[in-house]
Amino acid sequence: MELNLTDKVAVVTGGSKGIGLAITEALGREGARVVVGSRTETTELAALRKRYDVAFHPVDLADADGADTLARAAADRHGRIDVLVNNVGATTPRSSFLDVDDAAWMHALNMTFLSAVRASRASLPHLLAHGEGAIVNISSVNARLPFPMVVDYSAAKAALSNLTKALSEEFAPRGVRVNAVAPGPVRTPFWTAPGAFADTVAASAGSTAQEALDQVVPQQMGISTGRITEPREVADLVVFLASPRAGNITGAEFVIDGGQIKTT
Ligand SMILES: NC(=O)c1ccc[n+]([C@@H]2O[C@H](COP(=O)([O-])OP(=O)(O)OC[C@H]3O[C@@H](n4cnc5c(N)ncnc54)[C@H](OP(=O)(O)O)[C@@H]3O)[C@@H](O)[C@H]2O)c1
């Protein structure tokens, strides 16, 4: 399917690894001009920069002015922004709600919710300037399936899903569509980094981290397909939603979880 993304300018937050990296690759493959914002450049992102029209802007999106500098860098480089993918988000496993203090709550809200608020606010004037554009927010099944182990992150993702709807209402009449993608577990450093969720699950299951991802997590979480999601599968959905082919889709949230969520 021709997605008509050639020469569109896309900003991807947190595009150096995992889902954001896969989205960057998929957008690049479609001929989009991509500007990635994250704190560091990985070798994988550097490799993409050689193959596609991808630029890297080092930025800490936890900073109040981080999103502004990213949007400005993209607009200065290409003169426009057509697509914003609010992908950045982070959490660590919690043992109990009682152990999550104000600083941890503020960090979760800042990284997972306010980063998207700020990036949307900074990018929307550019998206609106052409009367056509798209924002795709990377939410999570945890927005509607809150787990105690990620209590703060779940609440922040619920806020992001809520924001998706509010922005879609306000800006659809002016040509900007806003949608969300809500993945279940995806094979990225979010799970696989040392001390991250695969290690936590492995420790309680008495398995290796690899077994935790391939067997324990799908089983414990009731993933009907029997496997977690791959980053490129999320990327394919995001790129479609970002494209003009999804021209009448807005205010929607698309779950990609292998059947983990059992309710309608
Ligand atoms: N993996 C999953 O199972 C899963 C499931 C549902 C939803 N999600 C959501 O999908 C999104 C991407 O997750 P992922 O699994 O791909 O995460 P990841 O592998 O941990 O990658 C996170 C990305 O965000 C960047 N980042 C982190 N902190 C940053 C900061 N302060 N400023 C700028 N960039 C920052 C990282 O680069 P630097 O470290 O270089 O800054 C990296 O590029 C997140 O919103 C996550 O909540 C993930």
PDBQT file of the ligand as one rigid body, heavy atoms in Angstrom, charges set to zero:
ROOT
HETATM    1  N1  LIG A 301       8.100  -2.157  25.480  1.00  0.00    +0.000 N 
HETATM    2  C1  LIG A 301       6.883  -2.358  25.910  1.00  0.00    +0.000 C 
HETATM    3  O1  LIG A 301       6.524  -3.452  26.358  1.00  0.00    +0.000 OA
HETATM    4  C2  LIG A 301       5.852  -1.253  25.843  1.00  0.00    +0.000 A 
HETATM    5  C3  LIG A 301       4.494  -1.599  25.992  1.00  0.00    +0.000 A 
HETATM    6  C4  LIG A 301       3.539  -0.604  25.933  1.00  0.00    +0.000 A 
HETATM    7  C5  LIG A 301       3.919   0.719  25.724  1.00  0.00    +0.000 A 
HETATM    8  N2  LIG A 301       5.241   1.020  25.588  1.00  0.00    +0.000 N 
HETATM    9  C6  LIG A 301       5.585   2.419  25.382  1.00  0.00    +0.000 C 
HETATM   10  O2  LIG A 301       6.278   2.566  24.163  1.00  0.00    +0.000 OA
HETATM   11  C7  LIG A 301       7.150   3.678  24.240  1.00  0.00    +0.000 C 
HETATM   12  C8  LIG A 301       8.548   3.234  23.834  1.00  0.00    +0.000 C 
HETATM   13  O3  LIG A 301       8.922   2.180  24.693  1.00  0.00    +0.000 OA
HETATM   14  P1  LIG A 301      10.178   1.253  24.409  1.00  0.00    +0.000 P 
HETATM   15  O4  LIG A 301       9.835  -0.057  24.962  1.00  0.00    +0.000 OA
HETATM   16  O5  LIG A 301      10.609   1.374  23.017  1.00  0.00    +0.000 OA
HETATM   17  O6  LIG A 301      11.233   1.966  25.396  1.00  0.00    +0.000 OA
HETATM   18  P2  LIG A 301      12.818   1.885  25.408  1.00  0.00    +0.000 P 
HETATM   19  O7  LIG A 301      13.280   0.701  24.648  1.00  0.00    +0.000 OA
HETATM   20  O8  LIG A 301      13.181   2.021  26.844  1.00  0.00    +0.000 OA
HETATM   21  O9  LIG A 301      13.244   3.200  24.607  1.00  0.00    +0.000 OA
HETATM   22  C9  LIG A 301      12.927   4.441  25.154  1.00  0.00    +0.000 C 
HETATM   23  C10 LIG A 301      13.380   5.548  24.226  1.00  0.00    +0.000 C 
HETATM   24  O10 LIG A 301      13.103   6.792  24.882  1.00  0.00    +0.000 OA
HETATM   25  C11 LIG A 301      14.309   7.538  25.001  1.00  0.00    +0.000 C 
HETATM   26  N3  LIG A 301      14.286   8.290  26.251  1.00  0.00    +0.000 N 
HETATM   27  C12 LIG A 301      14.195   7.797  27.505  1.00  0.00    +0.000 A 
HETATM   28  N4  LIG A 301      14.245   8.797  28.388  1.00  0.00    +0.000 NA
HETATM   29  C13 LIG A 301      14.372   9.940  27.671  1.00  0.00    +0.000 A 
HETATM   30  C14 LIG A 301      14.483  11.301  28.015  1.00  0.00    +0.000 A 
HETATM   31  N5  LIG A 301      14.490  11.718  29.286  1.00  0.00    +0.000 N 
HETATM   32  N6  LIG A 301      14.588  12.221  27.020  1.00  0.00    +0.000 NA
HETATM   33  C15 LIG A 301      14.607  11.821  25.726  1.00  0.00    +0.000 A 
HETATM   34  N7  LIG A 301      14.491  10.549  25.344  1.00  0.00    +0.000 NA
HETATM   35  C16 LIG A 301      14.380   9.623  26.309  1.00  0.00    +0.000 A 
HETATM   36  C17 LIG A 301      15.421   6.495  24.966  1.00  0.00    +0.000 C 
HETATM   37  O11 LIG A 301      16.642   7.046  24.513  1.00  0.00    +0.000 OA
HETATM   38  P3  LIG A 301      17.745   7.647  25.500  1.00  0.00    +0.000 P 
HETATM   39  O12 LIG A 301      17.866   6.695  26.653  1.00  0.00    +0.000 OA
HETATM   40  O13 LIG A 301      18.972   7.746  24.649  1.00  0.00    +0.000 OA
HETATM   41  O14 LIG A 301      17.259   8.997  25.913  1.00  0.00    +0.000 OA
HETATM   42  C18 LIG A 301      14.862   5.522  23.929  1.00  0.00    +0.000 C 
HETATM   43  O15 LIG A 301      15.097   6.005  22.639  1.00  0.00    +0.000 OA
HETATM   44  C19 LIG A 301       7.069   4.189  25.684  1.00  0.00    +0.000 C 
HETATM   45  O16 LIG A 301       6.158   5.251  25.752  1.00  0.00    +0.000 OA
HETATM   46  C20 LIG A 301       6.527   2.995  26.430  1.00  0.00    +0.000 C 
HETATM   47  O17 LIG A 301       5.824   3.383  27.580  1.00  0.00    +0.000 OA
HETATM   48  C21 LIG A 301       6.225   0.075  25.635  1.00  0.00    +0.000 A 
ENDROOT
TORSDOF 0
